[in-house]
Amino acid sequence: MLLIVSNKTDLATDYLIIRLHERGIPFLRINTEDYLSLWDVCFSIGKNGTNVAIRKEGQESLPVGTFIGAYIRQPKIPDLDIIDCDKEFAKREIGETLKSLWRAIDENVWLNAPHRLLRASNKPEQLTIANSIGFNIPDTYIGVNYENIKNFYKKHSGEVIAKAVKHGFDFNGDKARVAATQKIDEATLISLKDYASIPMIFQNYITKEHDIRVIVVGGKAFATAIDSQSHEETKIDWRLSDCYKIPLKQYEVSLPKKIKKLCIDITKRYNLRYSAIDLVLGKDGAHYFLELNPNGQWAWIEQLNIHKIRDAIIDELLFSRG
């Protein structure tokens, strides 16, 4: 049996569940907002060892050893109906209990163990590793020192982009704002004096042929070209296609063997079995590594009939345990 951990609004998980039903594969899905209302977890720790079981409303308890594969995507803490002064304490206790559940499941059962997801989410380290194993990367400066930023800007003759250190999304409840990657000019450079207390990533601007999203599952790499350069609004950051309702052309693309191997290698370097990697094919013919998302989106690629990602994920969960 597979364990699927997510939240009630994650469409990618819904899409995966449909395929599990179609293939007749048994699974248990738990949405983390429903913890303590529709399901709970029990720990029994004593001389005879430790037993951890999940009990879902109306079903028998399932020991965590039951699961041969586990997939986690965007868990959320339940919205607790308790007085405000106790909420932070309760959320902390719930978070720690859920973390204990994830750790009770063998890390090799997970597609990506939660603690590995956390480790793999740091962009500066990703760039360092990518550079060390042979990827081309943009020249990068990260920091707040205005003089250093100005010198970096001059070094690259003003051909510089700026982006967030973590990710470009800011969430307020169910609403999200995008802090898009942007190309900076002299006016923006001067204005940075007012924001110097906020670290940012600065990189030399790469003139693109197109963007590429690479989905790595086990030893496979599925590459999709994104025609970001066909619209002015998406040339710097193709994610803005959603904001502007621009349907970008996307299609399967073959990667050079070296680049494909590097994508698989950096995924393995983080002990992951899944990753979503963003590359750029430059006008100079070189592929550049931008970042790795250890739990990035994949569903839209399959919905466009470009690659069969769901089956690759399911097969990895069923047959590729460590």
C-alpha positions in Angstrom: 0.0 0.0 0.0 1.1 3.6 -0.7 0.8 6.5 1.6 -0.1 9.9 0.0 0.3 12.9 2.3 -1.0 16.3 1.0 -3.7 18.9 1.5 -7.3 19.1 0.3 -6.6 21.7 -2.4 -3.5 20.3 -4.1 -4.6 19.5 -7.6 -1.4 17.6 -8.5 -2.1 15.1 -5.7 -5.7 14.8 -6.9 -4.3 14.0 -10.4 -2.0 11.3 -9.0 -4.9 9.8 -7.0 -6.9 9.4 -10.2 -4.1 7.4 -11.8 -3.8 5.2 -8.7 -7.5 4.4 -9.0 -7.1 3.6 -12.7 -4.2 1.2 -12.0 -6.0 -0.4 -9.0 -3.2 0.4 -6.6 -4.2 0.5 -2.9 -3.3 3.7 -1.1 -4.1 5.8 1.9 -4.4 9.5 1.5 -4.2 11.8 4.5 -4.7 15.5 4.2 -2.8 17.2 7.0 -5.5 19.8 7.7 -7.7 16.9 8.8 -5.3 15.7 11.4 -7.2 15.3 14.7 -10.6 15.5 13.0 -10.6 12.8 10.3 -7.4 10.9 11.2 -4.8 10.6 13.9 -1.5 8.9 14.7 -0.7 6.8 17.7 2.8 6.1 19.0 3.4 3.2 21.4 7.0 3.1 22.7 8.2 0.6 25.2 10.4 -2.4 26.0 9.1 -4.2 23.0 10.0 -1.4 20.7 8.1 1.3 18.9 4.9 1.0 17.0 3.4 3.8 15.1 0.0 3.6 13.4 -2.3 5.9 11.4 -6.0 5.6 12.1 -8.4 7.2 9.6 -12.1 7.7 10.5 -14.1 4.6 9.7 -11.0 2.5 8.9 -8.7 0.1 10.7 -5.4 1.4 12.1 -2.5 0.9 9.7 1.0 0.5 11.1 3.5 2.7 9.2 5.4 -0.5 8.2 2.4 -1.3 6.0 3.5 1.3 3.4 5.8 0.3 0.6 6.0 3.8 -0.8 5.2 7.3 0.5 4.7 10.7 -1.2 4.3 14.0 0.5 3.3 17.3 -1.1 2.5 20.6 0.5 1.2 19.6 3.9 -0.6 22.2 6.0 -1.2 22.6 9.7 -4.9 22.2 10.8 -6.8 25.5 11.5 -7.5 25.0 15.2 -10.7 26.2 16.8 -9.0 27.3 20.1 -8.4 30.6 21.7 -5.6 32.7 20.0 -3.3 32.7 23.0 -3.0 28.9 22.7 -2.8 28.6 19.0 1.0 29.0 18.5 1.7 26.4 21.2 -0.9 24.0 19.7 0.5 24.4 16.2 4.0 23.8 17.4 2.9 20.6 19.2 1.0 19.4 16.1 3.9 20.2 13.8 6.3 18.3 16.0 3.9 15.3 16.1 3.5 15.2 12.4 7.3 15.5 12.0 7.6 12.5 14.3 5.2 10.6 12.0 7.3 11.4 8.9 10.4 10.2 10.7 8.8 7.0 11.8 8.5 6.0 8.1 11.7 4.6 6.7 13.3 7.4 4.7 13.8 5.0 1.7 10.1 4.4 1.6 9.5 8.1 0.8 9.8 9.3 -2.8 11.5 12.2 -1.1 11.8 12.0 2.7 10.6 15.3 4.3 14.0 16.1 5.9 15.6 15.7 2.6 13.1 18.1 1.0 14.2 20.7 3.6 17.9 20.2 2.9 17.5 20.4 -0.9 15.6 23.7 -0.9 18.5 26.1 -0.4 19.3 28.0 -3.6 22.8 29.2 -2.8 23.9 25.6 -1.9 22.2 24.3 -5.1 24.2 26.7 -7.2 27.4 25.7 -5.4 26.8 22.0 -6.0 25.6 22.5 -9.6 28.8 24.5 -10.3 31.0 21.8 -8.6 29.6 18.9 -10.6 29.9 20.6 -14.0 26.8 22.6 -14.7 27.1 26.0 -16.3 25.6 28.5 -13.9 25.0 32.3 -14.1 27.6 34.4 -12.4 26.0 35.0 -9.0 26.2 37.5 -6.1 24.0 37.1 -3.0 23.9 39.8 -0.3 22.9 43.3 0.8 26.1 45.3 0.4 25.2 48.1 -2.0 28.7 48.7 -3.2 29.2 45.0 -4.0 25.9 45.0 -5.9 26.8 48.1 -7.8 30.2 46.6 -8.7 28.5 43.3 -9.9 26.1 45.4 -12.0 29.1 47.2 -13.6 31.0 44.0 -14.1 28.2 42.7 -16.3 27.6 46.0 -18.1 24.1 46.3 -16.5 23.0 42.9 -17.9 21.8 41.7 -14.4 18.6 40.1 -13.0 17.5 40.0 -9.4 15.4 37.4 -7.7 14.3 36.1 -4.3 16.7 33.9 -2.2 14.0 31.4 -1.2 11.2 31.6 -3.7 9.2 34.3 -5.5 5.9 33.7 -3.8 4.3 35.5 -0.9 1.2 33.8 0.6 -1.7 35.4 2.5 -4.2 32.7 3.2 -5.3 31.3 -0.2 -3.9 34.3 -2.1 -0.4 34.4 -3.6 1.7 37.2 -4.9 4.6 36.7 -7.2 7.9 38.5 -6.6 9.0 37.9 -10.1 12.6 37.6 -11.4 13.3 40.9 -13.0 16.0 42.6 -15.0 17.4 45.7 -13.2 18.3 49.0 -14.7 20.1 52.1 -13.3 17.0 53.4 -11.6 16.3 50.0 -9.9 20.0 49.9 -8.9 19.7 53.2 -7.2 16.5 52.2 -5.5 18.2 49.2 -4.0 19.7 51.5 -1.4 16.3 51.6 0.3 16.1 47.8 0.3 19.6 46.9 1.2 18.5 45.2 4.4 16.9 42.4 2.3 19.2 39.9 0.8 18.7 39.1 -2.9 20.2 36.9 -5.6 21.8 38.9 -8.5 22.9 37.1 -11.6 24.2 38.0 -15.0 21.4 38.1 -17.6 21.4 35.1 -20.0 19.9 35.8 -23.4 17.6 32.7 -23.9 16.5 30.4 -26.6 13.9 29.1 -24.2 13.4 27.9 -20.6 13.4 24.2 -19.7 11.7 22.4 -16.9 13.3 19.0 -16.2 11.4 16.5 -14.1 13.7 13.8 -12.6 12.1 10.6 -11.3 14.6 8.0 -10.2 17.0 7.5 -13.2 14.7 9.2 -15.7 14.8 12.9 -16.8 11.8 14.3 -18.6 12.6 17.7 -20.3 10.0 20.2 -21.4 10.9 23.4 -23.4 8.9 26.5 -22.5 8.7 29.1 -25.2 9.2 32.0 -22.8 10.8 34.3 -25.4 7.7 34.6 -27.6 6.1 37.2 -25.3 7.7 40.2 -23.8 6.0 39.7 -20.4 7.6 36.2 -19.9 11.1 36.7 -21.3 12.7 37.1 -17.8 10.3 35.0 -15.8 8.1 32.5 -17.6 5.9 32.0 -14.5 4.3 35.3 -15.2 2.4 33.5 -18.0 -0.2 32.6 -15.4 -0.5 36.2 -14.2 -1.0 37.5 -17.7 -3.0 34.5 -18.9 -0.5 33.8 -21.7 -0.6 30.3 -23.0 3.1 29.6 -23.7 4.0 26.9 -26.2 5.6 23.9 -24.4 7.0 20.7 -26.0 9.3 17.8 -25.3 12.9 18.4 -25.9 16.0 16.2 -25.8 18.8 17.1 -23.5 22.4 16.4 -24.3 23.6 13.3 -22.5 25.9 15.3 -20.2 23.1 17.7 -19.1 20.6 14.8 -18.5 23.2 13.0 -16.4 23.9 16.2 -14.4 20.2 16.6 -13.7 20.0 13.1 -12.3 23.4 13.5 -10.5 22.4 16.6 -8.6 19.1 15.0 -7.6 20.9 12.0 -6.2 23.4 14.3 -4.5 20.5 15.4 -2.3 19.4 11.8 -1.9 16.2 12.6 -3.7 14.2 10.4 -6.1 12.2 13.3 -7.5 13.1 16.9 -8.4 12.0 19.7 -10.7 14.9 21.5 -12.2 14.8 24.8 -14.1 17.4 25.2 -16.8 17.9 27.8 -19.6 19.2 27.2 -23.1 21.1 30.3 -23.9 21.6 31.9 -27.3 25.2 30.8 -27.0 24.1 27.1 -27.1 24.9 26.4 -23.5 22.5 25.0 -20.9 22.5 26.9 -17.6 21.3 25.6 -14.2 19.0 28.0 -12.4 17.5 26.0 -9.5 16.1 22.8 -8.2 12.7 22.4 -6.5 12.6 19.1 -4.6 8.8 19.0 -4.7 8.0 21.1 -7.7 5.0 21.1 -9.9 4.7 18.4 -12.6 0.9 17.9 -13.3 0.6 20.5 -16.0 3.2 18.8 -18.1 1.2 15.6 -18.2 -2.0 17.4 -18.8 -0.5 18.9 -21.9 0.4 15.3 -23.0 4.1 16.0 -23.1 5.3 13.4 -20.6 3.8 10.6 -18.5 5.0 11.8 -15.1 2.3 10.1 -12.9 3.2 6.6 -13.9 6.9 7.3 -13.4 6.2 8.6 -9.9 4.0 5.6 -9.1 6.4 3.1 -10.5 9.2 4.7 -8.5 7.1 4.4 -5.3 6.3 0.7 -6.0 9.5 -0.7 -7.3 12.5 1.5 -6.5 12.9 1.4 -2.7 16.4 1.6 -1.2 
